[in-house]
Amino acid sequence: MRAVRVTSLAGPSAVTVEEVDEPTAEGPFGPQVLVDVHAVGTSFPDLLLSKGEYQLKPDLPFTLGVDFAGTVRSAPDGSGLQVGQRVAACLPYGGGADVVAIGPDSVFPLPDGLSFEQGAALPMNYLTAQFALDHRAGLREGETVLVHGAAGGVGTATIQVARGRGARTIAVVSSEEKAEVARRAGADEAVLVDGFLAAVKDLTGGRGVDVVVDVVGGELFTDSLRALAPLGRLLVVGFAAGSIPQVKVNRLLLNNVDVRGVGWGAYAMARPGFMAEQWATLLPMMESAPGRSASIDPPLGDVRPMEEFGAALAEMEDRRTLGKTVVRLR
């Protein structure tokens, strides 16, 4: 079968598609689900893995791919999964292949209203957003959420989950093109990163926002703290800007605000059943009902052939990605 492989830690340009053996359903930790993969999402961990900069350091060569969607080829008894069922799934790496063996805890039913490409855009980003807003921020209906990097995969997911929770969303982006992506994802307001603090204060009548979701870090961090209302929470999700900011804790004391880490993967993957519980809370947001449209509708960027996985990561590295880029296998 085909697989997206890293054979040297030289970054996106060294990512190749190679022939490898198909997996079996018997894994080292028990029976696995075999999934015929239709689409794979590209993600920031893929980019870091390709350069050897991620916290996981798999032995070379290895297969990229965190999020994917497809159909069940086989499933262990008692897994609740059926042969032929449409599913989405995620794992630390290894999803970028024609067939994937994966534990049942990491495989989720994909509603019929969503395509395989959309399914490949869902798991990591939307489970991260749900963990950030529900478990770390304790988001309440009527609160206001500011989202940095709002045109990217985690950003658009955060906008949609926040809206599903009844929150107001303000997207912070670097261009008008990205502002339009954020608005289409459902952002109530979109402002440019240059001067975002003044714009946010104006939009909130000087009060500030209740939650900041920050996947960027770097120089934005201090103004993000200043953008918080009393009892506000700044969620640290990532450092796309490439630098890790420092916190002067007197700011937290004087303004009664919090900085909270969001390490979804390390938390969720160490707790069997946790991701399935998260998915169950998101399913109603994926499905429309009489008088209500689905709040989760993953905005796709490019849909590319499998051979362009590395090129998609190069665009991500240059911060040119809009929405979630997906590669199609079938």
Backbone hydrogen bonds, N-H to C=O, Kabsch-Sander energy under -0.5 kcal/mol:
donor,donor_aa,acceptor,acceptor_aa,energy
3,A,18,E,-1.9
4,V,96,G,-2.9
5,R,3,A,-0.7
5,R,16,T,-3.6
6,V,62,F,-2.8
7,T,5,R,-0.6
7,T,14,A,-0.5
10,A,8,S,-1.4
11,G,50,S,-2.3
14,A,11,G,-1.9
15,V,12,P,-1.6
16,T,5,R,-2.2
18,E,3,A,-2.5
18,E,16,T,-0.5
20,V,1,M,-2.7
27,G,25,A,-0.9
27,G,30,G,-1.6
30,G,27,G,-1.5
32,Q,25,A,-3.4
33,V,102,I,-3.4
34,L,74,S,-2.2
35,V,33,V,-0.5
35,V,100,V,-2.6
36,D,71,T,-2.8
37,V,35,V,-0.8
37,V,98,D,-2.2
38,H,69,A,-2.9
39,A,69,A,-1.9
40,V,327,V,-2.7
41,G,67,D,-1.9
42,T,325,T,-2.5
47,L,43,S,-1.5
48,L,44,F,-2.4
49,L,45,P,-3.0
50,S,46,D,-2.2
51,K,47,L,-0.6
51,K,48,L,-1.0
52,G,48,L,-0.5
52,G,49,L,-1.0
53,E,48,L,-2.8
54,Y,48,L,-0.6
62,F,6,V,-1.6
64,L,4,V,-2.2
66,V,41,G,-0.6
67,D,41,G,-0.5
68,F,89,A,-2.1
69,A,39,A,-2.3
70,G,87,V,-2.2
71,T,36,D,-2.0
72,V,85,Q,-1.9
73,R,34,L,-3.1
74,S,34,L,-1.4
79,S,76,P,-1.7
84,G,72,V,-3.3
85,Q,82,Q,-2.2
87,V,70,G,-2.7
88,A,108,F,-2.5
89,A,68,F,-2.5
90,C,106,S,-1.5
91,L,66,V,-1.6
94,G,63,T,-0.7
95,G,65,G,-2.8
96,G,64,L,-2.9
97,A,95,G,-1.7
98,D,2,R,-2.0
100,V,35,V,-2.1
102,I,33,V,-2.3
106,S,103,G,-1.9
107,V,104,P,-1.6
108,F,88,A,-3.3
110,L,86,R,-2.1
114,L,111,P,-1.8
119,G,115,S,-2.6
120,A,116,F,-2.1
121,A,118,Q,-1.2
122,L,119,G,-1.1
126,Y,122,L,-2.8
127,L,122,L,-0.5
127,L,123,P,-2.6
128,T,124,M,-2.1
129,A,125,N,-2.3
130,Q,126,Y,-2.5
131,F,127,L,-2.4
132,A,128,T,-2.8
133,L,129,A,-2.7
134,D,130,Q,-2.6
135,H,130,Q,-0.8
135,H,131,F,-1.0
136,R,131,F,-1.7
137,A,132,A,-2.3
139,L,133,L,-2.9
142,G,166,G,-2.2
143,E,140,R,-2.0
145,V,168,R,-3.2
146,L,211,V,-3.1
147,V,170,I,-2.8
148,H,146,L,-0.5
148,H,213,V,-2.5
149,G,172,V,-0.5
150,A,147,V,-0.5
150,A,172,V,-1.6
152,G,149,G,-1.7
155,G,149,G,-0.5
156,T,152,G,-2.8
157,A,153,G,-1.9
158,T,154,V,-2.5
159,I,155,G,-2.2
160,Q,156,T,-2.0
161,V,157,A,-2.6
162,A,158,T,-2.6
163,R,159,I,-2.2
164,G,160,Q,-2.1
165,R,161,V,-1.1
165,R,162,A,-0.5
166,G,163,R,-1.8
167,A,162,A,-2.5
168,R,143,E,-2.7
170,I,145,V,-2.7
171,A,189,E,-3.1
172,V,147,V,-2.8
173,V,171,A,-0.5
173,V,191,V,-2.2
179,A,175,S,-1.9
180,E,176,E,-2.0
181,V,177,E,-1.4
182,A,178,K,-2.3
183,R,179,A,-2.3
184,R,180,E,-2.4
185,A,181,V,-1.7
186,G,182,A,-0.7
186,G,183,R,-1.1
187,A,182,A,-2.4
188,D,169,T,-0.8
189,E,169,T,-1.5
191,V,171,A,-3.0
193,V,173,V,-2.6
195,G,193,V,-0.6
196,F,193,V,-1.8
199,A,195,G,-1.7
200,V,196,F,-2.8
201,K,197,L,-2.4
202,D,198,A,-2.1
203,L,199,A,-2.3
204,T,200,V,-1.6
205,G,202,D,-1.2
206,G,201,K,-3.7
207,R,204,T,-1.6
209,V,227,A,-2.7
210,D,144,T,-1.4
211,V,144,T,-1.9
212,V,233,R,-2.3
213,V,146,L,-2.9
214,D,212,V,-0.6
214,D,235,L,-2.6
215,V,213,V,-0.6
218,G,243,S,-1.4
220,L,217,G,-1.2
221,F,218,G,-1.4
224,S,220,L,-1.9
225,L,221,F,-2.0
226,R,222,T,-2.0
227,A,223,D,-1.2
228,L,225,L,-1.4
229,A,209,V,-3.2
231,L,255,N,-0.7
231,L,256,N,-1.8
232,G,229,A,-1.9
233,R,210,D,-2.5
234,L,258,D,-2.8
235,L,212,V,-3.5
235,L,233,R,-0.6
236,V,234,L,-0.6
236,V,260,R,-2.8
237,V,214,D,-2.7
237,V,235,L,-0.8
238,G,214,D,-1.4
240,A,215,V,-2.4
241,A,216,V,-2.5
242,G,239,F,-2.1
248,K,246,Q,-0.5
249,V,247,V,-0.9
251,R,248,K,-2.0
252,L,248,K,-0.6
253,L,249,V,-1.8
254,L,250,N,-2.7
255,N,251,R,-1.6
256,N,252,L,-0.9
257,V,252,L,-1.4
258,D,232,G,-2.3
260,R,234,L,-3.0
262,V,236,V,-2.2
264,W,262,V,-0.7
267,Y,263,G,-1.6
268,A,264,W,-3.4
269,M,265,G,-2.4
270,A,267,Y,-0.6
271,R,268,A,-1.7
274,F,271,R,-2.2
277,E,273,G,-1.8
278,Q,274,F,-2.2
279,W,275,M,-2.8
280,A,276,A,-2.1
281,T,277,E,-1.4
282,L,278,Q,-1.4
283,L,279,W,-2.0
285,M,282,L,-1.2
286,M,282,L,-1.0
286,M,283,L,-1.1
287,E,283,L,-1.0
289,A,292,R,-2.7
292,R,289,A,-3.1
295,S,285,M,-0.8
296,I,285,M,-2.8
297,D,295,S,-0.7
300,L,298,P,-0.6
301,G,324,K,-2.6
304,R,302,D,-0.5
304,R,326,V,-2.8
306,M,328,R,-0.8
308,E,305,P,-2.1
309,F,306,M,-1.6
312,A,308,E,-2.1
313,L,309,F,-1.8
314,A,310,G,-2.0
315,E,311,A,-1.8
316,M,312,A,-1.8
317,E,313,L,-2.4
318,D,314,A,-1.6
319,R,316,M,-1.6
320,R,315,E,-2.6
323,G,151,A,-3.2
324,K,299,P,-1.5
325,T,323,G,-0.5
326,V,302,D,-2.4
327,V,40,V,-3.2
328,R,304,R,-2.9
329,L,38,H,-2.9
330,R,38,H,-1.6
